[in-house]
């Protein structure tokens, strides 16, 4: 058994939305295919994955460095002990050959796209959903009944209005979502407070609404917002300052009694180790949001969970960023606290296909083999392009 072809395509995100820092209209995503010599139903079994949402495609890193290393590897060196499946850790080691420590960022996302495609591939070889493959590999029971989910939206749009924001949240409610997240930091504090109050008129309890500053605030602004939002008892206060400013995170955690959330822009085990040591995160309260598609894939992500648990945190405090099918399967397989959904933005990657049941505050995976990316209508043409 061997990989016969490795392909990548840069896919543009649809829409013109912005958070406190960036406009996503220029953003792209690397979609990767690993094709094998195993034939099912007259077609090669192929694993697909992508690097996640919110940054840019890593076509150069993939095509110039990582894909050639994988193509040059001896086929047997990429297999597990049984010889019946591919070993994701060995694949990651292969594509990271001759890379120096540190320098995470785009390299971590490029590697993740390939590493995650291995999990899709293995699940298809086993003819089962990816969450089942993941649970078995990591010796977990998994959560086949689904995971807690929240609808992420509330971005800033050209010519935006409070009514549009309220209508957006009502739309998510009609889809079956019960908890939500909106952006802050792209307007004045007074405007953002008005936006929060408008959304609370729709969703009700503050514990149904989280807010996300996308790393925009300096310490004083972060504390000003913390004071202003305290009366609303919100679900959490996310990505408050620069993701590597652990001291800012610590000071806000000391001043703000509510939950804080961070971690989506941490790309290595060492980053998470530093967050648990110096970031003021509180066991049993605060939320971690590392994203498999931005941190070298599931192999590194599992090590991050080990760090959390050694430091006294529980895996139910981990709600992966991303809002897509891959991290939903990861959350289900590893029994995490929940996951994000992008039901209204970042197509063709965001959100879930109709067959994924959303309701009662949970999302339930389908029985499609692998991550089920083929069930997303908008992705299907891109997958067909890579498979041909």
N, C-alpha and C positions, 0 to 999 in steps of 0.2 A: 504494500500500500504506500502510495506516495502522492505528494502534491505535484500536479502537472502544470499548473499555471497560477500566477499571482497577478491580480489586476487592481487598479485603483482609479477612481474618477472623482473629480472635485464637483460637488453638487451645491448649487446656490440655495440659500434659504429664501423662502418666500415671505414677502411682507416688508413693511417699512415701520418698524417699531423701535423704541429707544428706552434704555434705562437711564440711571443717573450718570453713566459714563459714556456709553457707546450707542451708536445706531447700528442695527443689525442688517441693514439693507445691502451691505457689501460683504457680509459674512458667507463663508462656504464651509462645507464639511467633506472630509475624506471618507468615501465609501469604498470598502475593500472586499475582494472576493478571493477565496482560496479554493481552487478547483482540484479535484482528486481523480485518480484512475478507477475509483469505485463507481460502478454504474448501477443506478436504480431507476426503474421505469424508463429505461432507454436514455437516461441523461446522467452525466457525471454528478456525484454528490459534491455540492459546493457550499462552503461556509461564508456567510456575509457578516459584516459588522461595520461600525463607523466610530469616529473618534469622539463624538458627542457634540453638543450644541453650545454656541456662544463664543467661539474663537474662529480660527481659519483652518482650511484644509492644509495638510502637511505633505503635499504632493512631492516636493523636492526631497525632503528627508526620506520619504518612503521609497521613491524611485531611484534615488542616487545611492542610498546607503542600506536601507533595511531589506527591501525586496531582493536585491542581488545577493545578500548574505543568505537569505532563506533559499533562494534558487540554487546556490552553490553547496548547500548542506547535503550530506549523505542522507538518503531517505530514512534509513533505519535510525538515525540519530534523533529524529523528531518524534518517534513513537514511544508510547508508554511500555511498561514491562510486558503487557499482554500482546503487544503488537497489533492490537485491534483498533486502537484509538491513538490520536495524536496527543502529545504531552505539551500542554500550554506553557509550562515553566521552561521546558527545553526549547520551545520555539522562541520564547522571550529571550532566553540566554543567547540564542543564535543571532537574533536580529540586533542584539545589543553588543555584539562582539566588537572590541576595540573602541568602545565608547568610554570616556573618562567619567569618574564620579561627578555628581552635581550636574548643573546645566539642564535642569528638568524642563518645564515649559513645553514647547512644541514637540520636542523629542519624545516626551512622555505620552503625548496624545497620539503621535504617529505609531509608536510601539503598541499602544492600546488597541488601535484599529485592527492590527494583525492578530494580537493575542486574543481579543474577543472573538474574532472570526473562527478561531480554533474551537471555542466553546460552542458556537453555532454548528460547526462541522461535526464535532463529537456527538452532539445531541441528535443530529440528523442520522449519523451512523447508527446510533442506538434507537432511532425512531421514537423519540420522546421529546417533550418540551425541555427547553434549556434549564428551567428551574429545577427539574428532576435530576438532570445530569450534574448540576452544580451542587445540589444538596447531597447527593451520593458521594461525590468526590471529596467534599469537606466534612463528611460524616455527620450531616445534619438531617433532621426529619423533613425540613422544608415546610412551607405553608402553601399547600395546594388550594386552600380556600381563598387565597388572595391576601393582599396587604393593604394597610391603611394608605390612603392616597389623598392629596390635595391638588386643587387646580391652580396653577400658577399663571398669572396674567397681570392686569393692571399696569401695563406699560404706558409710556408717554407717546402719543400720536400727534402728527401735525394737526393743528386746529382742534385739539382735544377739548372735551367737555366733561363735566361731572355726570351728565345724563348718559353719555356714551359709556363711561366707566361703570355706572350702575347697571346699564343694559347688558354689558359684558358679564358681570357677575351673575345676573339673573339667567343668562344663557348657560352658564356653567351649572347652576342649580338645576335647570331643566335637563341637563345631561346626566344628572345623578350625583354630582359632587356636593359635599357638605362642608368642606373646609377649603380655604382659599388663601392666596398670597398676592400682594400688590407691591408695586415699586414706590419708593420714596427717594428723595435726594435730587430729583431732576427739576424740582420747583422750590419755592421758598418754604420755610417751615410752616408758615401760616396756610399756604396753599395746600401743602401735603396734609396738614391736620384736617382741613376741610374735605379733602379727598377721602381720608380715612373715615371721617364721620359719615360721608355719603355712602361708602361701601357698607359700613356697619348698619345703616338703615335697611340695607338689603339682606345681609347675612345674619344680623342679630348679634349674638354673643361675641365678645372680643376674642374668645378662644377659638372661634372659627376663622380668624383672620390673622395672617402673619404679614410683616412688612420687610422689605428688602432694599437696602441702600447700595448694594453692589460695590462696596468698598470705597465709597465716595468721601466719607467724613473724616475730618481731623478730629482730635480729641474733644475740643470744646463744642464743635457742632454735634458730635456724637452724644455728648452729655446733654446738650440742649434738647435734642430730639428725644432722648431717653426720658427726660423730665416731662416733656410734652405728651408722650404717648402712655406714660405710666397709668393715668386714670382709666384707660381703655382696657387694661388687662389683656393685651393681645397674645396671640398664640406664640409668636416669637419675633425677635428683632434681629435681622439677618445681615451678614456681611457688612459690618458697621464701618470698618476702616480698611486700610490696606491689608490683604490677607496674611502678610508676613509681619505685620506690626502686632506682635503678641502682647506687648506691653499696653497698647491702646485697648486691645480686647480685654485684658485683665482689669484695667481701670474701669471700663464700662461695666463689666460683670460685678465689680465691687459696688458700683453706684446704682445699678439697676436691678431691682428684685425679680423682674420677669425673666423669661428664657431668652438667651441669645443663641444664634445659630451661625456656624461658619464651617469652612473646610472645602468648599467646592473648588477653590483655586490652590489647593495643596496637592502636589503631584508626586510626592514620595513618602516613604515610611518615615524618613528623618524629619520631614516637615510636620507630620502628625505627632511624632514624638515630642518635638519642640512645642507644639500647640498644647499638648497635655501637660507638659512641664511648666510652661511659662505663660500660657494664654488665659489663665483664670477660669477655665471651663469647669463646671460644677457637676460632679457625678449625680445621676438621677434627675437632672434638670435640663441642662443645655443640649443642643442638637448639633451633631456632626453631619457634614454633607459631602463627603468625598465622592468623586465621580469616577467609576471604572474607566470611562472613555477618555479621561484626562490624566490618569495616573498609572500608565503602563499596563492597564488591564486588570483582570481579576486576580492574578497571581500577587501583584503588589497590594491590591485592595484588601485581600485576605490578611496580609501581614499588618496592614493598618488596623484592622479589627483586633488582631492579637495585641498590638500596642495599647489600644484603648482599654481592652479588658485587663491587661496587666496593671494599668494605672487606676483601676477601680471604676471604669465606666462600663456600661452595659451596651450590648449591640442594639438594643431597642432604642438607644439614643441616636442611632445612625439612620438618616433618611437621605439616600443618595440624590444629588442634583442630577438634572438631565431631562426629566419629563418625557422619557421615551421607553420603548419596549425592552431594551436591553437591561436597563437598571431596574425595571419592574421585575424581570425574571431573577436578577441578582438579589433583590430585596426578598422575594418569595423563597428562593433557594437557601439563602443564608439566615432567614428568620429575622430580618431587620425590622426596625420600628415603623417603617413606612417608605413611601416614595413620592416623587413629584410627578405631575402630569402637565403637559402643555397642550391642552385640547384645542386652543384657539390660535396658537402662534407657532412659528418655526417649522412649518411644513416644508418638505414631506416627512420630516423625522419626528416632530412633536406629537404627543398624544398616542392614543391606542386605536386599533381597528374596532369596528362595531361589535365584533364577536367577543371582545373583552367586556365582561359585565362590570359596569360601574354602578354602585348603589350601596346605601348603608355605610358610606364613608370608606368603602373598599373597592379595589379593582381586582379582577380575577383573570388569570392567564387563560388562554385557549389551550387546546390540546395539539396545536400545530407543532410539528417537529422544529427544534431549534428555537431561536428567538421569535419566530413568526413574522419576520420583516416582510415576507411575501404577502401577508394579509393586509398590508397598508397600500391602498390604491395608488397613492402618489409616489410611493417608492418602487412599485413593481416595474415600471419602465426602466428605471435606472439599474435595478437588479438584472433585468433581462439583457441590458446593454453589456454589463460586466460578464454575464454568463455566456454570451455568444462568442 
